[in-house]
Amino acid sequence: MDEECIGRAARMILDSIQVVALTGAGISVESGIPDFRSPGGLWTKYDPLLYGTYESFIHHPERFWEMAKELNPTLESAEPNPAHYALAELEKLGKCRAVITQNIDHLHQRAGSTDVLELHGTHRTGHCMRCGRVFSLEEMKELSAHGDRVACCPDDQAIIKPDVVFFGEPLDSRVLARAAELASTSDLMLVIGCSLEVYPAAALPEYTKRRGGKLIFFNTVATYHDHLADLVCLGKAGESLPAVVEAYKRLTSMA
Ligand code: APR
């Protein structure tokens, strides 16, 4: 971990008034949840065109449920890692007004972040595509438990769709509008564990930049958008973020 980088990030947080975080799958890798595009990531095992689009879900829901059955145990056993807790602590310190996440794993909320915008939905609920009845994760697991069964509504036998956002499916417009508002009114965005390859989430750092705000990228590798960043902290988020929070607290105790 680059101590100079950690110190600069802490200073940028100290000097900022409105700080917002944008997180991607990379922040949950140290919780045991694979990301999508790194070697061994989910999309290296499952073709996103066959398993991740709204179209594929409508015509072949069994494909999604096959992938979900493999992923669910990992999601359920995952615990927040030090990166999630560091963001929750930053919120308590008044230096993270909200977390905009692309993740569906609910780990930010479990770590204590209280204002979390789930751009790509949640794995915790689903709804009947005909009558709209809402189902919990437990109910969906039960309804899809046997063999290669697809979860269907017991009332009208229609397919139950998990409340995650598939490729080709619109995001919740209220969540997206608020995320854009937060990005446009923050003077610092912490971009953590994001490849920034999927829009509209990938546009949010530019909203902060356009209003004169600064960007700190936390990643293990370079991204195609690093040219936008004012600072790139290379390393595991579970190590970098706690170190930045500790450095920030040292600065404030000296201020
Ligand atoms: N610490 C920090 N960054 C990490 C770590 C880590 N421990 N491990 C991986 N990363 C980085 C990877 O280098 C990569 O740049 O996190 C990023 C994860 O990128 P993706 O796998 O593309 O995940 P994400 O950016 O969240 O994808 C966006 O694409 O498939 C859709 O809906 C899905 O929300 C997802 C969206």
py3Dmol code that shows the C-alpha trace and the ligand (Angstrom):
import py3Dmol

protein = """\
ATOM      1  CA  MET A   1       0.000   0.000   0.000  1.00  0.00           C
ATOM      2  CA  ASP A   2       1.310   3.379  -1.023  1.00  0.00           C
ATOM      3  CA  GLU A   3       1.566   5.502   2.153  1.00  0.00           C
ATOM      4  CA  GLU A   4       1.921   8.713   0.141  1.00  0.00           C
ATOM      5  CA  CYS A   5      -1.286   7.911  -1.735  1.00  0.00           C
ATOM      6  CA  ILE A   6      -3.108   7.135   1.511  1.00  0.00           C
ATOM      7  CA  GLY A   7      -2.005  10.443   2.973  1.00  0.00           C
ATOM      8  CA  ARG A   8      -3.081  12.391  -0.110  1.00  0.00           C
ATOM      9  CA  ALA A   9      -6.499  10.680  -0.103  1.00  0.00           C
ATOM     10  CA  ALA A  10      -6.990  11.541   3.579  1.00  0.00           C
ATOM     11  CA  ARG A  11      -6.066  15.164   2.912  1.00  0.00           C
ATOM     12  CA  MET A  12      -8.529  15.332  -0.021  1.00  0.00           C
ATOM     13  CA  ILE A  13     -11.278  14.003   2.246  1.00  0.00           C
ATOM     14  CA  LEU A  14     -10.358  16.571   4.927  1.00  0.00           C
ATOM     15  CA  ASP A  15     -10.490  19.378   2.369  1.00  0.00           C
ATOM     16  CA  SER A  16     -13.860  18.261   0.937  1.00  0.00           C
ATOM     17  CA  ILE A  17     -17.301  19.209   2.151  1.00  0.00           C
ATOM     18  CA  GLN A  18     -19.664  16.864   0.267  1.00  0.00           C
ATOM     19  CA  VAL A  19     -18.150  13.389  -0.190  1.00  0.00           C
ATOM     20  CA  VAL A  20     -20.006  10.581  -1.952  1.00  0.00           C
ATOM     21  CA  ALA A  21     -18.922   7.002  -2.670  1.00  0.00           C
ATOM     22  CA  LEU A  22     -19.549   4.956  -5.800  1.00  0.00           C
ATOM     23  CA  THR A  23     -18.865   1.244  -5.324  1.00  0.00           C
ATOM     24  CA  GLY A  24     -18.710  -1.771  -7.587  1.00  0.00           C
ATOM     25  CA  ALA A  25     -18.157  -5.497  -7.225  1.00  0.00           C
ATOM     26  CA  GLY A  26     -14.497  -4.985  -6.343  1.00  0.00           C
ATOM     27  CA  ILE A  27     -15.363  -3.742  -2.854  1.00  0.00           C
ATOM     28  CA  SER A  28     -17.021  -7.103  -2.080  1.00  0.00           C
ATOM     29  CA  VAL A  29     -14.280  -9.370  -3.487  1.00  0.00           C
ATOM     30  CA  GLU A  30     -12.620  -9.513  -0.050  1.00  0.00           C
ATOM     31  CA  SER A  31     -15.965 -10.668   1.320  1.00  0.00           C
ATOM     32  CA  GLY A  32     -15.666 -13.714  -0.927  1.00  0.00           C
ATOM     33  CA  ILE A  33     -18.001 -12.545  -3.697  1.00  0.00           C
ATOM     34  CA  PRO A  34     -16.363 -12.744  -7.135  1.00  0.00           C
ATOM     35  CA  ASP A  35     -16.525  -9.648  -9.266  1.00  0.00           C
ATOM     36  CA  PHE A  36     -17.616  -9.809 -12.903  1.00  0.00           C
ATOM     37  CA  ARG A  37     -14.703  -8.956 -15.184  1.00  0.00           C
ATOM     38  CA  SER A  38     -11.524  -9.831 -13.317  1.00  0.00           C
ATOM     39  CA  PRO A  39      -9.953 -13.216 -14.103  1.00  0.00           C
ATOM     40  CA  GLY A  40     -12.308 -15.817 -12.570  1.00  0.00           C
ATOM     41  CA  GLY A  41     -15.118 -13.265 -12.370  1.00  0.00           C
ATOM     42  CA  LEU A  42     -18.750 -14.208 -12.891  1.00  0.00           C
ATOM     43  CA  TRP A  43     -18.854 -13.169 -16.553  1.00  0.00           C
ATOM     44  CA  THR A  44     -15.801 -15.326 -17.254  1.00  0.00           C
ATOM     45  CA  LYS A  45     -17.920 -18.354 -16.215  1.00  0.00           C
ATOM     46  CA  TYR A  46     -21.367 -17.300 -17.403  1.00  0.00           C
ATOM     47  CA  ASP A  47     -21.866 -15.499 -20.724  1.00  0.00           C
ATOM     48  CA  PRO A  48     -23.655 -12.260 -19.734  1.00  0.00           C
ATOM     49  CA  LEU A  49     -25.569 -12.346 -23.029  1.00  0.00           C
ATOM     50  CA  LEU A  50     -27.060 -15.703 -22.072  1.00  0.00           C
ATOM     51  CA  TYR A  51     -27.332 -15.236 -18.307  1.00  0.00           C
ATOM     52  CA  GLY A  52     -27.467 -11.498 -17.605  1.00  0.00           C
ATOM     53  CA  THR A  53     -29.915  -9.844 -20.010  1.00  0.00           C
ATOM     54  CA  TYR A  54     -33.586  -9.095 -19.465  1.00  0.00           C
ATOM     55  CA  GLU A  55     -34.316 -10.773 -22.800  1.00  0.00           C
ATOM     56  CA  SER A  56     -32.531 -13.972 -21.764  1.00  0.00           C
ATOM     57  CA  PHE A  57     -34.376 -14.001 -18.437  1.00  0.00           C
ATOM     58  CA  ILE A  58     -37.780 -13.685 -20.106  1.00  0.00           C
ATOM     59  CA  HIS A  59     -37.123 -16.486 -22.600  1.00  0.00           C
ATOM     60  CA  HIS A  60     -34.834 -18.737 -20.513  1.00  0.00           C
ATOM     61  CA  PRO A  61     -35.352 -17.957 -16.795  1.00  0.00           C
ATOM     62  CA  GLU A  62     -33.829 -21.345 -15.902  1.00  0.00           C
ATOM     63  CA  ARG A  63     -30.429 -20.002 -16.923  1.00  0.00           C
ATOM     64  CA  PHE A  64     -30.572 -17.206 -14.329  1.00  0.00           C
ATOM     65  CA  TRP A  65     -31.799 -19.552 -11.615  1.00  0.00           C
ATOM     66  CA  GLU A  66     -28.962 -21.994 -12.442  1.00  0.00           C
ATOM     67  CA  MET A  67     -26.444 -19.163 -11.919  1.00  0.00           C
ATOM     68  CA  ALA A  68     -28.294 -17.869  -8.834  1.00  0.00           C
ATOM     69  CA  LYS A  69     -28.243 -21.315  -7.203  1.00  0.00           C
ATOM     70  CA  GLU A  70     -24.462 -21.342  -7.556  1.00  0.00           C
ATOM     71  CA  LEU A  71     -24.066 -17.770  -6.307  1.00  0.00           C
ATOM     72  CA  ASN A  72     -26.591 -17.732  -3.453  1.00  0.00           C
ATOM     73  CA  PRO A  73     -24.471 -19.655  -0.907  1.00  0.00           C
ATOM     74  CA  THR A  74     -21.595 -17.198  -1.517  1.00  0.00           C
ATOM     75  CA  LEU A  75     -23.909 -14.201  -1.158  1.00  0.00           C
ATOM     76  CA  GLU A  76     -25.478 -15.605   1.992  1.00  0.00           C
ATOM     77  CA  SER A  77     -22.186 -16.474   3.689  1.00  0.00           C
ATOM     78  CA  ALA A  78     -20.567 -13.145   2.752  1.00  0.00           C
ATOM     79  CA  GLU A  79     -19.832 -10.691   5.537  1.00  0.00           C
ATOM     80  CA  PRO A  80     -18.971  -7.003   5.206  1.00  0.00           C
ATOM     81  CA  ASN A  81     -15.211  -6.512   4.942  1.00  0.00           C
ATOM     82  CA  PRO A  82     -13.049  -3.647   6.318  1.00  0.00           C
ATOM     83  CA  ALA A  83     -13.758  -1.570   3.194  1.00  0.00           C
ATOM     84  CA  HIS A  84     -17.505  -1.615   3.858  1.00  0.00           C
ATOM     85  CA  TYR A  85     -16.910  -0.733   7.512  1.00  0.00           C
ATOM     86  CA  ALA A  86     -14.527   2.069   6.542  1.00  0.00           C
ATOM     87  CA  LEU A  87     -17.241   3.724   4.428  1.00  0.00           C
ATOM     88  CA  ALA A  88     -19.746   3.345   7.277  1.00  0.00           C
ATOM     89  CA  GLU A  89     -17.225   5.003   9.609  1.00  0.00           C
ATOM     90  CA  LEU A  90     -16.660   7.826   7.130  1.00  0.00           C
ATOM     91  CA  GLU A  91     -20.418   8.406   7.193  1.00  0.00           C
ATOM     92  CA  LYS A  92     -20.330   8.647  10.992  1.00  0.00           C
ATOM     93  CA  LEU A  93     -17.438  11.107  10.704  1.00  0.00           C
ATOM     94  CA  GLY A  94     -19.606  13.230   8.387  1.00  0.00           C
ATOM     95  CA  LYS A  95     -17.443  12.474   5.371  1.00  0.00           C
ATOM     96  CA  CYS A  96     -19.654  10.189   3.299  1.00  0.00           C
ATOM     97  CA  ARG A  97     -23.120  11.561   2.591  1.00  0.00           C
ATOM     98  CA  ALA A  98     -24.235   8.408   0.746  1.00  0.00           C
ATOM     99  CA  VAL A  99     -23.025   5.230  -0.918  1.00  0.00           C
ATOM    100  CA  ILE A 100     -24.092   4.710  -4.519  1.00  0.00           C
ATOM    101  CA  THR A 101     -23.534   1.027  -5.180  1.00  0.00           C
ATOM    102  CA  GLN A 102     -23.800  -1.216  -8.220  1.00  0.00           C
ATOM    103  CA  ASN A 103     -23.759  -4.210  -5.902  1.00  0.00           C
ATOM    104  CA  ILE A 104     -26.798  -6.254  -4.911  1.00  0.00           C
ATOM    105  CA  ASP A 105     -25.241  -7.917  -1.858  1.00  0.00           C
ATOM    106  CA  HIS A 106     -26.563  -5.588   0.886  1.00  0.00           C
ATOM    107  CA  LEU A 107     -23.108  -5.543   2.552  1.00  0.00           C
ATOM    108  CA  HIS A 108     -22.976  -1.733   2.840  1.00  0.00           C
ATOM    109  CA  GLN A 109     -26.178  -1.705   4.867  1.00  0.00           C
ATOM    110  CA  ARG A 110     -24.956  -4.584   7.038  1.00  0.00           C
ATOM    111  CA  ALA A 111     -21.720  -2.661   7.708  1.00  0.00           C
ATOM    112  CA  GLY A 112     -23.735   0.302   8.981  1.00  0.00           C
ATOM    113  CA  SER A 113     -24.020   2.668   5.999  1.00  0.00           C
ATOM    114  CA  THR A 114     -27.472   4.207   6.324  1.00  0.00           C
ATOM    115  CA  ASP A 115     -27.936   5.931   2.976  1.00  0.00           C
ATOM    116  CA  VAL A 116     -27.279   3.375   0.227  1.00  0.00           C
ATOM    117  CA  LEU A 117     -28.539   3.741  -3.316  1.00  0.00           C
ATOM    118  CA  GLU A 118     -28.775   0.310  -4.977  1.00  0.00           C
ATOM    119  CA  LEU A 119     -28.455   1.270  -8.647  1.00  0.00           C
ATOM    120  CA  HIS A 120     -28.689  -2.349  -9.822  1.00  0.00           C
ATOM    121  CA  GLY A 121     -31.299  -3.499  -7.332  1.00  0.00           C
ATOM    122  CA  THR A 122     -31.075  -6.176  -4.672  1.00  0.00           C
ATOM    123  CA  HIS A 123     -30.929  -9.964  -4.518  1.00  0.00           C
ATOM    124  CA  ARG A 124     -33.072  -9.962  -1.346  1.00  0.00           C
ATOM    125  CA  THR A 125     -36.494  -9.695  -3.005  1.00  0.00           C
ATOM    126  CA  GLY A 126     -38.339 -10.545  -6.220  1.00  0.00           C
ATOM    127  CA  HIS A 127     -41.812 -10.038  -7.630  1.00  0.00           C
ATOM    128  CA  CYS A 128     -44.334 -11.940  -9.723  1.00  0.00           C
ATOM    129  CA  MET A 129     -44.202 -10.651 -13.279  1.00  0.00           C
ATOM    130  CA  ARG A 130     -47.975 -10.925 -13.599  1.00  0.00           C
ATOM    131  CA  CYS A 131     -49.596  -9.955 -10.282  1.00  0.00           C
ATOM    132  CA  GLY A 132     -46.647  -8.103  -8.764  1.00  0.00           C
ATOM    133  CA  ARG A 133     -46.672 -10.077  -5.507  1.00  0.00           C
ATOM    134  CA  VAL A 134     -43.358  -9.536  -3.680  1.00  0.00           C
ATOM    135  CA  PHE A 135     -41.297 -12.522  -2.521  1.00  0.00           C
ATOM    136  CA  SER A 136     -38.402 -12.708  -0.095  1.00  0.00           C
ATOM    137  CA  LEU A 137     -35.120 -14.426  -0.985  1.00  0.00           C
ATOM    138  CA  GLU A 138     -36.092 -17.333   1.244  1.00  0.00           C
ATOM    139  CA  GLU A 139     -39.433 -17.744  -0.538  1.00  0.00           C
ATOM    140  CA  MET A 140     -37.759 -17.602  -3.961  1.00  0.00           C
ATOM    141  CA  LYS A 141     -35.212 -20.199  -2.889  1.00  0.00           C
ATOM    142  CA  GLU A 142     -38.000 -22.478  -1.670  1.00  0.00           C
ATOM    143  CA  LEU A 143     -40.000 -22.024  -4.871  1.00  0.00           C
ATOM    144  CA  SER A 144     -36.957 -22.823  -7.047  1.00  0.00           C
ATOM    145  CA  ALA A 145     -35.426 -25.465  -4.797  1.00  0.00           C
ATOM    146  CA  HIS A 146     -36.323 -28.657  -6.587  1.00  0.00           C
ATOM    147  CA  GLY A 147     -34.225 -29.703  -9.563  1.00  0.00           C
ATOM    148  CA  ASP A 148     -33.939 -27.075 -12.235  1.00  0.00           C
ATOM    149  CA  ARG A 149     -37.212 -25.486 -11.229  1.00  0.00           C
ATOM    150  CA  VAL A 150     -37.748 -21.801 -11.916  1.00  0.00           C
ATOM    151  CA  ALA A 151     -39.382 -19.749  -9.146  1.00  0.00           C
ATOM    152  CA  CYS A 152     -43.032 -19.219 -10.107  1.00  0.00           C
ATOM    153  CA  CYS A 153     -45.810 -17.402  -8.299  1.00  0.00           C
ATOM    154  CA  PRO A 154     -48.022 -19.861  -6.367  1.00  0.00           C
ATOM    155  CA  ASP A 155     -51.048 -17.616  -7.068  1.00  0.00           C
ATOM    156  CA  ASP A 156     -50.894 -17.463 -10.862  1.00  0.00           C
ATOM    157  CA  GLN A 157     -47.872 -19.596 -11.840  1.00  0.00           C
ATOM    158  CA  ALA A 158     -46.197 -16.617 -13.555  1.00  0.00           C
ATOM    159  CA  ILE A 159     -42.408 -16.275 -13.378  1.00  0.00           C
ATOM    160  CA  ILE A 160     -40.937 -14.487 -10.366  1.00  0.00           C
ATOM    161  CA  LYS A 161     -38.284 -11.964 -11.327  1.00  0.00           C
ATOM    162  CA  PRO A 162     -35.568 -11.144  -8.783  1.00  0.00           C
ATOM    163  CA  ASP A 163     -35.275  -7.405  -8.081  1.00  0.00           C
ATOM    164  CA  VAL A 164     -31.840  -7.168  -9.669  1.00  0.00           C
ATOM    165  CA  VAL A 165     -31.391  -5.035 -12.790  1.00  0.00           C
ATOM    166  CA  PHE A 166     -30.550  -7.081 -15.872  1.00  0.00           C
ATOM    167  CA  PHE A 167     -28.708  -5.737 -18.912  1.00  0.00           C
ATOM    168  CA  GLY A 168     -31.307  -4.109 -21.142  1.00  0.00           C
ATOM    169  CA  GLU A 169     -33.583  -3.344 -18.191  1.00  0.00           C
ATOM    170  CA  PRO A 170     -34.151   0.247 -17.033  1.00  0.00           C
ATOM    171  CA  LEU A 171     -32.821   1.296 -13.641  1.00  0.00           C
ATOM    172  CA  ASP A 172     -35.214   2.690 -11.035  1.00  0.00           C
ATOM    173  CA  SER A 173     -35.481   6.267 -12.309  1.00  0.00           C
ATOM    174  CA  ARG A 174     -35.829   7.712  -8.803  1.00  0.00           C
ATOM    175  CA  VAL A 175     -32.653   6.007  -7.604  1.00  0.00           C
ATOM    176  CA  LEU A 176     -30.761   7.056 -10.723  1.00  0.00           C
ATOM    177  CA  ALA A 177     -31.970  10.660 -10.477  1.00  0.00           C
ATOM    178  CA  ARG A 178     -30.874  10.894  -6.852  1.00  0.00           C
ATOM    179  CA  ALA A 179     -27.497   9.290  -7.693  1.00  0.00           C
ATOM    180  CA  ALA A 180     -26.955  11.879 -10.431  1.00  0.00           C
ATOM    181  CA  GLU A 181     -27.960  14.647  -8.020  1.00  0.00           C
ATOM    182  CA  LEU A 182     -25.503  13.400  -5.399  1.00  0.00           C
ATOM    183  CA  ALA A 183     -22.705  13.073  -7.966  1.00  0.00           C
ATOM    184  CA  SER A 184     -23.390  16.555  -9.329  1.00  0.00           C
ATOM    185  CA  THR A 185     -23.369  18.198  -5.913  1.00  0.00           C
ATOM    186  CA  SER A 186     -20.358  16.467  -4.355  1.00  0.00           C
ATOM    187  CA  ASP A 187     -16.878  17.941  -4.353  1.00  0.00           C
ATOM    188  CA  LEU A 188     -15.283  14.531  -3.912  1.00  0.00           C
ATOM    189  CA  MET A 189     -16.293  11.064  -5.151  1.00  0.00           C
ATOM    190  CA  LEU A 190     -14.592   7.915  -3.877  1.00  0.00           C
ATOM    191  CA  VAL A 191     -14.837   5.378  -6.733  1.00  0.00           C
ATOM    192  CA  ILE A 192     -14.193   1.979  -5.196  1.00  0.00           C
ATOM    193  CA  GLY A 193     -13.907  -1.404  -6.912  1.00  0.00           C
ATOM    194  CA  CYS A 194     -15.484  -0.250 -10.172  1.00  0.00           C
ATOM    195  CA  SER A 195     -14.379  -1.086 -13.718  1.00  0.00           C
ATOM    196  CA  LEU A 196     -16.627   1.751 -14.945  1.00  0.00           C
ATOM    197  CA  GLU A 197     -17.617  -0.348 -17.953  1.00  0.00           C
ATOM    198  CA  VAL A 198     -21.386  -0.242 -17.423  1.00  0.00           C
ATOM    199  CA  TYR A 199     -23.525   2.847 -17.906  1.00  0.00           C
ATOM    200  CA  PRO A 200     -25.275   4.819 -16.547  1.00  0.00           C
ATOM    201  CA  ALA A 201     -23.272   4.136 -13.344  1.00  0.00           C
ATOM    202  CA  ALA A 202     -20.001   4.732 -15.203  1.00  0.00           C
ATOM    203  CA  ALA A 203     -21.113   8.279 -16.049  1.00  0.00           C
ATOM    204  CA  LEU A 204     -21.485   9.346 -12.419  1.00  0.00           C
ATOM    205  CA  PRO A 205     -17.805  10.216 -11.798  1.00  0.00           C
ATOM    206  CA  GLU A 206     -17.984  12.583 -14.760  1.00  0.00           C
ATOM    207  CA  TYR A 207     -20.936  14.372 -13.128  1.00  0.00           C
ATOM    208  CA  THR A 208     -18.728  15.119 -10.139  1.00  0.00           C
ATOM    209  CA  LYS A 209     -15.837  16.147 -12.372  1.00  0.00           C
ATOM    210  CA  ARG A 210     -18.050  18.457 -14.426  1.00  0.00           C
ATOM    211  CA  ARG A 211     -19.071  20.438 -11.370  1.00  0.00           C
ATOM    212  CA  GLY A 212     -15.401  20.903 -10.422  1.00  0.00           C
ATOM    213  CA  GLY A 213     -15.300  18.016  -7.968  1.00  0.00           C
ATOM    214  CA  LYS A 214     -12.430  15.583  -7.496  1.00  0.00           C
ATOM    215  CA  LEU A 215     -12.215  11.809  -7.953  1.00  0.00           C
ATOM    216  CA  ILE A 216     -10.225   9.201  -6.047  1.00  0.00           C
ATOM    217  CA  PHE A 217     -10.210   5.723  -7.632  1.00  0.00           C
ATOM    218  CA  PHE A 218      -9.560   2.732  -5.367  1.00  0.00           C
ATOM    219  CA  ASN A 219      -8.790  -0.340  -7.450  1.00  0.00           C
ATOM    220  CA  THR A 220      -6.349  -3.224  -7.769  1.00  0.00           C
ATOM    221  CA  VAL A 221      -5.703  -2.439 -11.443  1.00  0.00           C
ATOM    222  CA  ALA A 222      -5.814   0.533 -13.784  1.00  0.00           C
ATOM    223  CA  THR A 223      -9.115   1.303 -15.531  1.00  0.00           C
ATOM    224  CA  TYR A 224      -9.785   3.019 -18.864  1.00  0.00           C
ATOM    225  CA  HIS A 225     -11.097   5.978 -16.883  1.00  0.00           C
ATOM    226  CA  ASP A 226      -8.041   6.606 -14.699  1.00  0.00           C
ATOM    227  CA  HIS A 227      -7.349   9.774 -16.685  1.00  0.00           C
ATOM    228  CA  LEU A 228     -10.411  11.272 -14.959  1.00  0.00           C
ATOM    229  CA  ALA A 229      -9.083  10.553 -11.470  1.00  0.00           C
ATOM    230  CA  ASP A 230      -7.273  13.160  -9.393  1.00  0.00           C
ATOM    231  CA  LEU A 231      -5.757  10.282  -7.450  1.00  0.00           C
ATOM    232  CA  VAL A 232      -5.583   6.516  -8.069  1.00  0.00           C
ATOM    233  CA  CYS A 233      -4.963   4.338  -5.004  1.00  0.00           C
ATOM    234  CA  LEU A 234      -3.894   0.903  -6.266  1.00  0.00           C
ATOM    235  CA  GLY A 235      -4.427  -1.893  -3.804  1.00  0.00           C
ATOM    236  CA  LYS A 236      -7.129  -3.929  -2.127  1.00  0.00           C
ATOM    237  CA  ALA A 237     -10.007  -1.759  -0.949  1.00  0.00           C
ATOM    238  CA  GLY A 238     -10.142  -3.758   2.285  1.00  0.00           C
ATOM    239  CA  GLU A 239      -6.660  -2.450   3.071  1.00  0.00           C
ATOM    240  CA  SER A 240      -6.619   0.988   1.417  1.00  0.00           C
ATOM    241  CA  LEU A 241      -9.907   2.359   2.713  1.00  0.00           C
ATOM    242  CA  PRO A 242      -9.353   1.592   6.419  1.00  0.00           C
ATOM    243  CA  ALA A 243      -5.875   3.114   6.109  1.00  0.00           C
ATOM    244  CA  VAL A 244      -7.315   6.273   4.543  1.00  0.00           C
ATOM    245  CA  VAL A 245      -9.911   6.592   7.325  1.00  0.00           C
ATOM    246  CA  GLU A 246      -7.225   6.173  10.002  1.00  0.00           C
ATOM    247  CA  ALA A 247      -5.037   8.777   8.243  1.00  0.00           C
ATOM    248  CA  TYR A 248      -8.022  11.129   8.052  1.00  0.00           C
ATOM    249  CA  LYS A 249      -8.720  10.715  11.769  1.00  0.00           C
ATOM    250  CA  ARG A 250      -5.069  11.513  12.535  1.00  0.00           C
ATOM    251  CA  LEU A 251      -5.356  14.683  10.448  1.00  0.00           C
ATOM    252  CA  THR A 252      -8.521  15.782  12.249  1.00  0.00           C
ATOM    253  CA  SER A 253      -7.016  15.106  15.665  1.00  0.00           C
ATOM    254  CA  MET A 254      -4.091  17.325  14.663  1.00  0.00           C
ATOM    255  CA  ALA A 255      -6.307  20.046  13.162  1.00  0.00           C
TER     256      ALA A 255
END
"""
ligand_1 = """\
36
APR
N -10.198 -3.924 -4.133
C -10.436 -2.938 -5.035
N -10.821 -3.171 -6.320
C -10.961 -4.458 -6.689
C -10.729 -5.542 -5.807
C -10.329 -5.224 -4.480
N -10.071 -6.189 -3.565
N -10.941 -6.706 -6.494
C -11.301 -6.354 -7.741
N -11.305 -5.014 -7.874
C -11.636 -4.212 -9.052
C -11.322 -4.877 -10.378
O -9.985 -4.602 -10.770
C -12.334 -4.193 -11.310
O -11.797 -2.987 -11.848
O -13.052 -4.021 -9.053
C -13.506 -3.853 -10.385
C -14.693 -4.760 -10.604
O -15.139 -4.559 -11.915
P -16.362 -5.428 -12.461
O -16.090 -6.868 -12.201
O -16.600 -4.971 -13.877
O -17.581 -5.016 -11.535
P -18.432 -3.684 -11.604
O -17.585 -2.515 -11.986
O -19.171 -3.589 -10.330
O -19.472 -4.010 -12.786
C -20.501 -3.085 -13.011
O -21.580 -4.662 -14.478
O -22.172 -6.817 -14.925
C -22.647 -5.617 -14.460
O -24.456 -5.317 -13.013
C -23.121 -5.740 -13.040
O -23.009 -4.100 -11.279
C -22.250 -4.779 -12.268
C -21.758 -3.827 -13.342
"""
view = py3Dmol.view(width=600, height=400)
view.addModel(protein, "pdb")
view.setStyle({"model": 0}, {"cartoon": {"style": "trace"}})
view.addModel(ligand_1, "xyz")
view.setStyle({"model": 1}, {"stick": {}})
view.zoomTo()
view.show()
